[in-house]
Every structure is written in C-alpha cells, then in structure tokens.
C-alpha cells in the first residue's frame, strides 16, 4: 500500500488544511507514515507569516531531498508555495508540485499523472472546502474554517498576498461541516479564519449572516460541548458577538484578540485602525457580560520606528489587560509588505532585548493566573496521553495544559471534571473529581 508523509508548519488553518489533505490521500488508497524514506508522496504544508517559518520550510526541503525515495512524489502546498511561486522549482528541482493554500484540492491531478509538474498558486474561491472528502472519524476538537483571506492589510502581514482578500463561506456549508464533525466524534468546535470574527456572508435575499449566528446554531447540537474561535480582530468584535459570551455557556470564556502593540504610533504604522480606548472598552464589555472571561493576545516587538517609549506602552497594556496566554515575536520583514521597506528598521539586538523583557512580563502574568486556578475545578477536554504514557494531557476552558495521572486501567473520558492541584508558568497539574 502506498504511503504519504505530511509535515505542517504554522497556524491552525494550516493544521486544518493538513488534515483535509490527509483525508484526500486516504481516499485514494494511501496510508500515513512518519518515515520520509517510506513515503511515496511527501508534502510540506507551509507557513510564510514570519521569515523564520519560511526558512524552516526550505531547511526541511533540503533534508527531505536527501532522504526520500528516488521515485517519491515531492511537493509544497500553502503560503510558502504561494509566496515563492515558480521559483520553488528552481530552488528545489526535485519538486513535483507547488500548490497555493486555495489549490491543494487539485492534488488528484498529480496522483493521476505523476510525470507532470503541477503548479497552481491562484487565489481562487472556496472550492477546496466543498470538493475535498471529509474524515470518517473526527478528532475531539474539530477545526472548521468559516472564511479565507483578510481585508485589513496590516503593513507587516503577508496573508493578503498568500491567501487573498476575505471571502466567507455560506452558513449552510459551515454547518454541514459542523454537523458532520459532531456526528463523527467531535465534542469541541473551533471556528477558524484569518479574520474569523469578520465573518459576513450575505445571502441571495440580502440578509447578512455573522459568527454569532454560527455559534448559536452549533450550540444547539447536543454532542458539541465546547465552542471557540480564532483569531479575532478588535474592530470586528461587534455587540452581538460580545453579548453571546454572556448568553451561551458552551462558548468558552476565552478569547484571543491580538493587539500587536500598545503604542498608538506603532498601531498607525501597522495600519491597525483602532485606538487603545476602543480595545480596552471591548475588553471591559466582555468582562461585564462574562466575568470569568480571560484574554490572550499576539505582540510584535521591534516594528520599524518603534521607540523605547512605544515599547513601554506595549508593556503597560500587557500589564493592564493581564493576558493569560500570549504569543510575542520579533518583527520579521516579509516580501510584498509595506513595512519591509519602511525606514528605521530596528537592530536585531534591540528586538531581542525587548522580546525578552515582554516575555518575562507575560510569563509572570500567566504564572499568576495559573496559580489562581489551584483548588478550582474545570470541565476539561483530553488531548490524549503524553509521550511517557504515564499521564494524560487535558485542556481547561482557558486552553491551559493540565497534566493528570493515567488511571490504572488506562481508560479515561474525553471530557472530565478536574481539580487543579498545582501550577507553574507553563502548565497545571490536576486530578479527576466527581464534583
């Protein structure tokens, strides 16, 4: 039986894409392998959001070129494919196919004629979502994309180039995926999009459908116990979406809402047109309707022209909002973006120092929140055993990792009430409880 190897880099949208590609290959008689040397088709599912991610892809390409079978099909899909275009064939002559993030549903063409070179990086529509087979068994957490692309055009971001302008799926198409996932094993639904809360599908009658509607409809499905979405944009946090946090208990009390910087000057240069007052007002409204809600964020330090004062304002907003889990990065110039050619690029040493200082602050806030959870009980979702097999990894409603001892009979529930017994910066420890 033929085998496939897929390595996925980057965001949850890429994870979803990788799962659908795997299902497609399985429908053509392939089985998965973790050994590159055994694979008959090798796919790198790529991310181009930061330069480091792109470099990792080309580093992996070189290793695979040396390890693969001579007749194995070899290709890249996703954002690096879109960014590199036909130049990828020049850099890696052994490539058989290069497919952009909206073109991987064309893989059967290379399977039917392995001697061809397949190249397609067009920014198409939503064909991939409805033309790809769905998995027979869903994981406990089902990632459901509801839109593709982004209209915000932040000056540092390559997404509008790699994934195109925003386009929303119909609610019927989305709910078909949600229902299938729930019927085949999913207990948590995570809605995905580069600008997920900007979801806006206008039907033939002119009625606009929003994310809050998808959440309400999904909550009606008994098998679904947890709902969340990522990643959100501050100006798209409309009142209907804020209000549903207070009315729908299945919607987790956790929101990733990237601020990127606490400096109005830097936000303007980033083309992120919201004020700090607006951002703080949204957080306050969320905490009013859902007092137990917690917020996470993304930060970029060392953006072109960022002064010491600009950076201190980022430190201030981190302390004021008290983000419980955030991702922070040094600014990385990306091709096709306005920021890459801005003056006053920040030296790497300054970026590194600022990142270390911000990370230290964020880590301390996260540690304090984790410690505040001790003796509390949460309904948690199991990720499965850890690498040792002696423990189970669960996720709290705040997406914290919680480690629990494996029961003696090696059986465990997908959802369980867990009392938190210990905490550190990175994770929690807990025990099963009937309470």
RODO-2510 file (C-alpha; in nm, 4 decimals, decimal comma):
residues 435
     n   res          X          Y          Z
     1     x     0,0000     0,0000     0,0000
     2     x     0,1300     0,3461    -0,0876
     3     x     0,2217     0,5821     0,1933
     4     x     0,2189     0,9589     0,2447
     5     x     0,4167     1,1911     0,4695
     6     x     0,2865     1,5393     0,5612
     7     x     0,4698     1,7969     0,7694
     8     x     0,2636     2,1014     0,8671
     9     x     0,4020     2,4385     0,9714
    10     x     0,2215     2,7401     1,1131
    11     x    -0,1324     2,8295     1,2117
    12     x    -0,4451     2,6270     1,2883
    13     x    -0,5709     2,6939     0,9369
    14     x    -0,2666     2,5041     0,8130
    15     x    -0,3400     2,2237     1,0594
    16     x    -0,6913     2,2013     0,9145
    17     x    -0,5522     2,2028     0,5593
    18     x    -0,3133     1,9225     0,6507
    19     x    -0,5966     1,7124     0,7924
    20     x    -0,8032     1,7557     0,4761
    21     x    -0,5059     1,6682     0,2549
    22     x    -0,4508     1,3527     0,4602
    23     x    -0,8170     1,2569     0,4189
    24     x    -0,7907     1,3170     0,0435
    25     x    -0,4867     1,0907     0,0141
    26     x    -0,6514     0,8214     0,2269
    27     x    -0,9489     0,8282    -0,0094
    28     x    -0,7017     0,7439    -0,2881
    29     x    -0,5670     0,4407    -0,1023
    30     x    -0,2670     0,5933     0,0762
    31     x    -0,1805     0,5443     0,4432
    32     x     0,0161     0,7812     0,6646
    33     x     0,3790     0,7281     0,7636
    34     x     0,6177     0,9216     0,9876
    35     x     0,9187     0,7887     0,7969
    36     x     1,0155     1,0037     0,4988
    37     x     1,2145     0,7188     0,3454
    38     x     0,8999     0,5018     0,3262
    39     x     0,6756     0,7665     0,1730
    40     x     0,5503     0,7550    -0,1853
    41     x     0,4306     1,1147    -0,1649
    42     x     0,5833     1,3819     0,0568
    43     x     0,4084     1,7125     0,1275
    44     x     0,5248     2,0146     0,3192
    45     x     0,2246     2,2222     0,4269
    46     x     0,3828     2,5610     0,4708
    47     x     0,3588     2,8941     0,6548
    48     x     0,5103     3,2248     0,5417
    49     x     0,3933     3,4589     0,8172
    50     x     0,7487     3,5045     0,9513
    51     x     1,0861     3,4731     0,7846
    52     x     1,1900     3,2050     1,0345
    53     x     0,8934     2,9894     0,9307
    54     x     0,9875     3,0168     0,5631
    55     x     1,3492     2,9299     0,6384
    56     x     1,2350     2,6207     0,8287
    57     x     1,0455     2,5051     0,5209
    58     x     1,3452     2,5301     0,2900
    59     x     1,5686     2,3675     0,5501
    60     x     1,3229     2,0765     0,5699
    61     x     1,3078     2,0589     0,1905
    62     x     1,6818     2,0026     0,1771
    63     x     1,6687     1,7218     0,4338
    64     x     1,3802     1,5538     0,2574
    65     x     1,5560     1,5727    -0,0780
    66     x     1,8414     1,3669     0,0688
    67     x     1,6189     1,1118     0,2481
    68     x     1,3310     1,0418     0,0107
    69     x     1,2931     0,7513    -0,2294
    70     x     1,4029     0,8472    -0,5833
    71     x     1,0559     0,7958    -0,7285
    72     x     0,8596     0,9565    -0,4426
    73     x     0,6378     1,2478    -0,5364
    74     x     0,7508     1,5612    -0,3579
    75     x     0,5746     1,8957    -0,3214
    76     x     0,4912     2,2011    -0,1166
    77     x     0,1483     2,3456    -0,0508
    78     x     0,0297     2,6505     0,1397
    79     x     0,1630     3,0003     0,1917
    80     x     0,5309     2,9476     0,1049
    81     x     0,4162     2,7883    -0,2210
    82     x     0,2135     3,0991    -0,2950
    83     x     0,4974     3,3320    -0,1888
    84     x     0,7727     3,1501    -0,3793
    85     x     0,5720     3,0676    -0,6884
    86     x     0,7566     2,9021    -0,9750
    87     x     1,0902     2,9945    -0,8127
    88     x     1,0371     2,6995    -0,5786
    89     x     1,1078     2,4652    -0,8719
    90     x     1,4378     2,6431    -0,9320
    91     x     1,5408     2,6185    -0,5669
    92     x     1,4333     2,2537    -0,5353
    93     x     1,4386     2,0939    -0,8842
    94     x     1,3083     1,7637    -0,7443
    95     x     0,9698     1,9174    -0,6646
    96     x     0,6759     1,7625    -0,8482
    97     x     0,4126     2,0131    -0,7404
    98     x     0,3699     2,3584    -0,5886
    99     x     0,0154     2,4413    -0,4759
   100     x    -0,1079     2,7553    -0,3041
   101     x    -0,3364     2,7488     0,0014
   102     x    -0,6519     2,7553    -0,2117
   103     x    -0,5330     2,4961    -0,4636
   104     x    -0,4482     2,1779    -0,2744
   105     x    -0,7752     2,0160    -0,3825
   106     x    -0,6021     1,9772    -0,7207
   107     x    -0,3700     1,7075    -0,5804
   108     x    -0,5598     1,4266    -0,7619
   109     x    -0,4163     1,5661    -1,0864
   110     x    -0,0638     1,4755    -0,9782
   111     x    -0,1820     1,1386    -0,8454
   112     x    -0,3354     1,0523    -1,1839
   113     x    -0,0280     1,1647    -1,3806
   114     x     0,2872     1,1580    -1,1651
   115     x     0,5075     1,2537    -1,4604
   116     x     0,3655     1,6057    -1,4795
   117     x     0,4807     1,9133    -1,2915
   118     x     0,1764     2,0609    -1,1176
   119     x     0,1814     2,4328    -1,0422
   120     x    -0,1169     2,6295    -0,9198
   121     x    -0,0994     2,9231    -0,6805
   122     x    -0,4135     3,1023    -0,7971
   123     x    -0,6207     3,2776    -0,5331
   124     x    -0,9453     3,1032    -0,6146
   125     x    -1,2691     3,0880    -0,4221
   126     x    -1,3918     2,8363    -0,1694
   127     x    -1,3841     2,5248    -0,3873
   128     x    -1,1400     2,3403    -0,1643
   129     x    -1,3817     2,3321     0,1293
   130     x    -1,6616     2,1523    -0,0518
   131     x    -1,4611     1,9483    -0,3034
   132     x    -1,2428     1,7640    -0,0505
   133     x    -1,3656     1,4469     0,1265
   134     x    -1,4486     1,4757     0,4961
   135     x    -1,2880     1,2428     0,7512
   136     x    -1,4852     0,9344     0,8531
   137     x    -1,3845     0,9946     1,2152
   138     x    -1,3365     1,3447     1,3539
   139     x    -1,0926     1,4303     1,6326
   140     x    -1,2403     1,5525     1,9594
   141     x    -1,1599     1,9083     1,8504
   142     x    -1,2852     1,9895     1,5008
   143     x    -1,1401     2,2963     1,3316
   144     x    -1,3952     2,4486     1,0963
   145     x    -1,2794     2,7338     0,8666
   146     x    -1,5562     2,9844     0,8043
   147     x    -1,3690     3,2326     0,5876
   148     x    -1,0477     3,2683     0,3907
   149     x    -0,8171     3,5667     0,3467
   150     x    -0,8110     3,9081     0,5103
   151     x    -0,9077     4,2613     0,4113
   152     x    -0,7229     4,4516     0,6822
   153     x    -0,3841     4,4691     0,5053
   154     x    -0,1663     4,5236     0,8112
   155     x     0,1641     4,6586     0,6815
   156     x     0,3661     4,3697     0,8286
   157     x     0,1400     4,0850     0,7141
   158     x     0,1764     3,8651     0,4083
   159     x    -0,1639     3,6948     0,4457
   160     x    -0,3500     3,9143     0,1919
   161     x    -0,0842     3,8130    -0,0627
   162     x    -0,0772     3,4428     0,0212
   163     x    -0,4455     3,3823     0,0960
   164     x    -0,6137     3,6742    -0,0774
   165     x    -0,8988     3,9007     0,0154
   166     x    -1,1677     3,7971     0,2605
   167     x    -1,4358     3,5595     0,1440
   168     x    -1,6875     3,3952     0,3775
   169     x    -1,8380     3,0510     0,3402
   170     x    -2,2145     3,0124     0,3401
   171     x    -2,3676     2,9224     0,6779
   172     x    -2,5148     2,6089     0,5161
   173     x    -2,1679     2,4908     0,4110
   174     x    -2,0191     2,5689     0,7516
   175     x    -2,2976     2,3954     0,9426
   176     x    -2,2705     2,0913     0,7156
   177     x    -1,9086     2,0562     0,8328
   178     x    -2,0056     2,1196     1,1956
   179     x    -2,2815     1,8587     1,1884
   180     x    -2,0561     1,6027     1,0224
   181     x    -1,7845     1,6648     1,2830
   182     x    -2,0306     1,6282     1,5713
   183     x    -2,1743     1,3084     1,4268
   184     x    -1,8287     1,1541     1,3843
   185     x    -1,6736     1,2260     1,7236
   186     x    -1,6092     1,5971     1,7781
   187     x    -1,7093     1,7474     2,1120
   188     x    -1,5415     2,0839     2,0574
   189     x    -1,5828     2,3108     1,7549
   190     x    -1,3221     2,5770     1,6841
   191     x    -1,4150     2,8214     1,4087
   192     x    -1,1156     2,9385     1,2072
   193     x    -1,0313     3,2360     0,9917
   194     x    -0,7513     3,4843     0,9366
   195     x    -1,0133     3,7379     1,0498
   196     x    -1,2660     3,4985     1,1956
   197     x    -1,4935     3,7499     1,3655
   198     x    -1,5139     3,9401     1,0377
   199     x    -1,7231     3,6536     0,9006
   200     x    -2,0051     3,8057     0,6987
   201     x    -2,1975     3,6031     0,4427
   202     x    -2,4704     3,7900     0,2560
   203     x    -2,7268     3,5513     0,1075
   204     x    -2,9360     3,5930    -0,2066
   205     x    -3,2052     3,7813    -0,0147
   206     x    -2,9567     4,0362     0,1180
   207     x    -2,9542     3,9001     0,4735
   208     x    -2,6147     3,9124     0,6444
   209     x    -2,5038     3,6110     0,8491
   210     x    -2,2467     3,6629     1,1257
   211     x    -2,0293     3,4484     1,3504
   212     x    -2,2701     3,4836     1,6434
   213     x    -2,5341     3,3039     1,4355
   214     x    -2,2975     3,0121     1,3666
   215     x    -2,2244     2,9876     1,7394
   216     x    -2,5952     2,9793     1,8292
   217     x    -2,6695     2,7095     1,5718
   218     x    -2,3714     2,4997     1,6752
   219     x    -2,4691     2,5212     2,0422
   220     x    -2,7991     2,3503     1,9606
   221     x    -2,6120     2,0286     1,8734
   222     x    -2,6104     1,8059     2,1821
   223     x    -2,2786     1,6370     2,1004
   224     x    -2,0956     1,9702     2,0921
   225     x    -1,9899     2,0708     2,4433
   226     x    -1,7346     2,3448     2,3757
   227     x    -1,7148     2,6218     2,1152
   228     x    -1,4395     2,8732     2,0477
   229     x    -1,2952     3,0751     1,7596
   230     x    -0,9615     3,2195     1,6461
   231     x    -0,8176     3,4586     1,5505
   232     x    -1,0154     3,7776     1,6040
   233     x    -0,9633     4,1401     1,5056
   234     x    -1,0576     4,4124     1,7588
   235     x    -1,2810     4,6249     1,5338
   236     x    -1,4804     4,3141     1,4346
   237     x    -1,5859     4,2423     1,7948
   238     x    -1,9425     4,3583     1,7326
   239     x    -2,2036     4,3873     2,0078
   240     x    -2,3830     4,0671     1,9001
   241     x    -2,0600     3,8721     1,9371
   242     x    -1,9784     4,0277     2,2734
   243     x    -2,3297     3,9563     2,4003
   244     x    -2,3209     3,5877     2,3070
   245     x    -2,0330     3,5370     2,5501
   246     x    -2,2841     3,6218     2,8214
   247     x    -2,5689     3,4042     2,6947
   248     x    -2,4117     3,0875     2,5527
   249     x    -2,2450     2,8642     2,8143
   250     x    -2,0913     2,6346     2,5518
   251     x    -1,8825     2,9256     2,4226
   252     x    -1,5578     2,9061     2,6176
   253     x    -1,4717     3,2020     2,8435
   254     x    -1,1521     3,2642     2,6499
   255     x    -1,0716     3,4944     2,3584
   256     x    -0,7586     3,5526     2,1547
   257     x    -0,7772     3,9176     2,0428
   258     x    -0,4370     4,0346     1,9159
   259     x    -0,3421     4,3927     1,9973
   260     x     0,0119     4,3653     1,8462
   261     x     0,1364     4,6873     2,0131
   262     x     0,0342     4,9202     2,2948
   263     x     0,1624     5,2259     2,1099
   264     x    -0,0865     5,4338     1,9050
   265     x     0,2064     5,5491     1,6920
   266     x     0,3082     5,1914     1,6072
   267     x    -0,0512     5,0785     1,5543
   268     x    -0,0912     5,3550     1,2951
   269     x     0,2247     5,2415     1,1144
   270     x     0,0944     4,8844     1,1274
   271     x    -0,2332     5,0001     0,9681
   272     x    -0,4327     4,8682     1,2595
   273     x    -0,7009     5,1381     1,2830
   274     x    -0,8238     5,1087     1,6410
   275     x    -0,7472     5,3132     1,9461
   276     x    -0,6354     5,1752     2,2793
   277     x    -0,9567     5,3164     2,4276
   278     x    -1,1641     5,1085     2,1820
   279     x    -0,9640     4,7940     2,2601
   280     x    -0,9950     4,8440     2,6366
   281     x    -1,3673     4,9188     2,6020
   282     x    -1,4182     4,5863     2,4205
   283     x    -1,2340     4,4006     2,6974
   284     x    -1,4440     4,5764     2,9620
   285     x    -1,7681     4,4877     2,7811
   286     x    -1,6595     4,1243     2,7564
   287     x    -1,5743     4,1121     3,1257
   288     x    -1,9086     4,2695     3,2085
   289     x    -2,1151     4,0064     3,0235
   290     x    -1,8805     3,7177     3,1154
   291     x    -1,6965     3,7931     3,4406
   292     x    -1,4846     3,4770     3,4150
   293     x    -1,3561     3,5513     3,0625
   294     x    -0,9818     3,5690     3,0019
   295     x    -0,7991     3,7289     2,7094
   296     x    -0,4887     3,6317     2,5151
   297     x    -0,3051     3,8343     2,2548
   298     x    -0,0311     3,8477     1,9917
   299     x     0,2509     4,1023     2,0102
   300     x     0,5132     4,2224     1,7646
   301     x     0,8175     4,3990     1,9093
   302     x     1,0759     4,5929     1,7137
   303     x     0,8422     4,7166     1,4425
   304     x     1,0153     4,9761     1,2184
   305     x     1,0461     5,3046     1,4043
   306     x     0,9411     5,1610     1,7428
   307     x     1,0962     5,3783     2,0147
   308     x     1,1723     5,2862     2,3727
   309     x     0,8598     5,4795     2,4742
   310     x     0,6498     5,2893     2,2172
   311     x     0,7728     4,9628     2,3627
   312     x     0,6997     5,0725     2,7207
   313     x     0,3425     5,1426     2,6134
   314     x     0,3221     4,7798     2,4979
   315     x     0,4478     4,6694     2,8377
   316     x     0,1836     4,8896     3,0016
   317     x    -0,1081     4,7428     2,8039
   318     x     0,0123     4,3885     2,8773
   319     x     0,0061     4,4653     3,2495
   320     x    -0,3278     4,6468     3,2292
   321     x    -0,5195     4,3779     3,0385
   322     x    -0,3301     4,0908     3,2062
   323     x    -0,3279     3,8492     2,9167
   324     x    -0,3182     3,4923     3,0427
   325     x    -0,1536     3,3380     2,7365
   326     x     0,0043     3,5306     2,4531
   327     x     0,2355     3,4927     2,1578
   328     x     0,5085     3,7502     2,1104
   329     x     0,7515     3,7806     1,8223
   330     x     1,0291     3,9980     1,6902
   331     x     0,9203     4,1910     1,3822
   332     x     1,0138     3,9946     1,0705
   333     x     1,0230     4,1714     0,7309
   334     x     0,8133     3,9841     0,4765
   335     x     0,8083     4,0267     0,0993
   336     x     0,5085     4,2025    -0,0561
   337     x     0,4505     4,4059     0,2629
   338     x     0,4803     4,7816     0,3166
   339     x     0,6694     4,7504     0,6461
   340     x     0,9581     4,5656     0,4805
   341     x     1,0686     4,8866     0,3085
   342     x     0,9912     5,1289     0,5918
   343     x     1,2780     5,3390     0,7282
   344     x     1,4189     5,2985     1,0782
   345     x     1,4338     4,9190     1,0849
   346     x     1,5200     4,8087     1,4378
   347     x     1,8503     4,6213     1,5030
   348     x     1,8134     4,2549     1,5915
   349     x     1,9843     4,3055     1,9268
   350     x     1,7252     4,5663     2,0278
   351     x     1,4402     4,3415     1,9123
   352     x     1,5815     4,0521     2,1134
   353     x     1,6152     4,2593     2,4313
   354     x     1,2613     4,3948     2,4017
   355     x     1,1188     4,0496     2,3316
   356     x     1,2934     3,9042     2,6368
   357     x     1,1552     4,1827     2,8563
   358     x     0,7998     4,1439     2,7229
   359     x     0,8128     3,7647     2,7515
   360     x     0,9260     3,7907     3,1125
   361     x     0,6295     4,0147     3,1916
   362     x     0,3783     3,7942     3,0071
   363     x     0,5179     3,4782     3,1664
   364     x     0,4794     3,6231     3,5150
   365     x     0,1160     3,7201     3,4456
   366     x     0,0495     3,3717     3,3086
   367     x     0,2109     3,2088     3,6130
   368     x    -0,0022     3,4191     3,8487
   369     x    -0,3201     3,3254     3,6648
   370     x    -0,2279     2,9578     3,6613
   371     x    -0,1631     2,9661     4,0351
   372     x    -0,5004     3,1339     4,0909
   373     x    -0,6625     2,8223     3,9437
   374     x    -0,5344     2,5932     4,2208
   375     x    -0,8241     2,4198     4,4044
   376     x    -1,0686     2,5172     4,1288
   377     x    -1,2474     2,2527     3,9228
   378     x    -1,2859     2,2810     3,5465
   379     x    -1,4545     2,0689     3,2829
   380     x    -1,1536     1,9806     3,0666
   381     x    -1,1045     1,8194     2,7249
   382     x    -0,8477     1,5432     2,6780
   383     x    -0,5670     1,5821     2,4225
   384     x    -0,4535     1,2245     2,4908
   385     x    -0,1590     1,0632     2,6705
   386     x     0,1736     1,2415     2,6996
   387     x     0,4922     1,0975     2,5483
   388     x     0,5619     0,8835     2,8535
   389     x     0,2175     0,7232     2,8547
   390     x     0,2027     0,7751     3,2317
   391     x    -0,0003     1,0952     3,2166
   392     x    -0,2920     1,2466     3,0309
   393     x    -0,2983     1,5971     2,8879
   394     x    -0,6241     1,7893     2,9266
   395     x    -0,7182     2,1436     2,8227
   396     x    -0,9077     2,3735     3,0562
   397     x    -1,1705     2,6178     2,9231
   398     x    -0,8822     2,8690     2,9105
   399     x    -0,6745     2,6351     2,6914
   400     x    -0,4225     2,5722     2,9694
   401     x    -0,2438     2,2410     2,9575
   402     x    -0,3341     2,0284     3,2584
   403     x    -0,1422     1,7077     3,3415
   404     x    -0,3302     1,4227     3,5109
   405     x    -0,2039     1,0790     3,6120
   406     x    -0,3127     0,7980     3,3820
   407     x    -0,5770     0,5783     3,5548
   408     x    -0,4643     0,2268     3,6443
   409     x    -0,6956     0,0725     3,3848
   410     x    -0,5673     0,3097     3,1110
   411     x    -0,9202     0,4278     3,0342
   412     x    -1,0189     0,7925     3,0502
   413     x    -1,3039     1,0227     2,9498
   414     x    -1,2813     1,2748     2,6687
   415     x    -1,4389     1,5366     2,8962
   416     x    -1,3737     1,5299     3,2697
   417     x    -1,4073     1,7455     3,5793
   418     x    -1,0539     1,8092     3,7010
   419     x    -0,9499     1,9787     4,0224
   420     x    -0,6298     2,1792     3,9845
   421     x    -0,3711     2,0777     4,2432
   422     x    -0,0557     2,2610     4,1309
   423     x     0,0565     2,5169     3,8747
   424     x     0,3589     2,6780     3,7163
   425     x     0,4132     2,9171     3,4258
   426     x     0,3650     2,6579     3,1544
   427     x     0,1031     2,4146     3,2826
   428     x    -0,1233     2,2844     3,5565
   429     x    -0,1424     1,9582     3,7454
   430     x    -0,4782     1,8102     3,8386
   431     x    -0,6829     1,5132     3,9489
   432     x    -1,0168     1,3699     3,8448
   433     x    -1,3095     1,4635     4,0677
   434     x    -1,6819     1,3912     4,0742
   435     x    -1,7634     1,7453     4,1885
***
